[in-house]
Amino acid sequence: MSTTTLAVDVVHVVCTDAFAGVERYVTTLARTQDARGLRVHVLGGAADRMPAELAGSGVRWAPAPTPWRAAAALRRLDARLVHAHMTAAELASVASTRAPVVATRHFAATRGSSPVGRAVGRYVAPRLAAQVAISAFVADRVEGPSTVVHPGVPTVERRGTEAGRRRVVLMAQRLEAEKRTDVALRMWAASGLAAEGWELHLAGDGALRPELEALARELGVDGSVRFLGRRADMPALLASVGIFFAPRGDEPYGLSVVEAMAHGTPVVAGRGGGHSETVGTADGAVLVPPDDVEAAGAALARLAHDPARRAAYGEELRAVQQRRFGPDAHADGIAAVYAAVLGAPLAPAAGAAR
């Protein structure tokens, strides 16, 4: 059996077979690094999404749904640096490679929700070369020092006008308890917009969908609420809706919010968490108290009633995203972390084949 290893500059490891915010972060960063001439390999993520997300780039991909699969794949790579995402990937990385391992912390919590998980965290932490946090909110809530590097999303060309947008409020999130979609439904009911021809569309799925559908009926807004399930056409949705709604106040970052900003879609977000570092940097930011149903509903209604404000606010958010939350700004921040770890910038190896 051949023992030939593949030389790469950076390997991103995410031990999942899913495609959500973390995997979107990985594919966007990997594509940007590839465009800068680095040899990039990605391990993990959904087999039905990752190749398509990386298509047209030189980024290589292989499945790694478990730490064991990731570790085996890493041993076949000669990596200059490994970049791990979430605890399982961190464990696989530090246990199976001699390359320095950088970890991005995506969640505002310490490692491990069980004794085993905490033991894994104690093993992993001292073996990391550096740690990145996706927001100051996350950095303040994880163990160990972190460099804050806000994730970026691709910029989007302006298309159409406010008049061409649908009377739809869009949410995009997993229908799980921590996302507090039940509170968002109560805010929607309090807004009164259902009686004015507006609709609330929920993109995403999860264990709580039946309960949330029942709650919509109980609140009398089921006729205006559409559960879209998982969608692969989020850019088209973001470009066409009137408002993006993300009222959770402890979101670690909110990548979908930044994607909405890129599309010039006005955002109503919960005050706190990563939202204060993204939407909250706009002068006209609409941030609502995450636990005040009536106040949040009223803010949503005011924005819906004011198309001129929606248009101006959407353009302001687009400008903020382009200035502060693009892929290049993110890649620059990550490159600085890599350079600190390696003692020099991670530049393309001379004469290396990609």
Helices and strands as residue ranges (DSSP letters): E 6-13, H 21-35, E 40-43, H 50-54, E 60-62, H 67-75, E 77-85, H 87-96, E 101-105, H 115-124, G 125-127, E 130-133, H 136-139, E 147-148, G 162-164, E 166-172, G 177-179, H 181-191, G 193-196, E 199-203, H 209-219, G 222-224, E 225-229, H 234-240, E 241-246, H 255-262, E 267-270, G 273-277, G 279-281, E 286-288, H 293-304, H 307-324, H 327-342
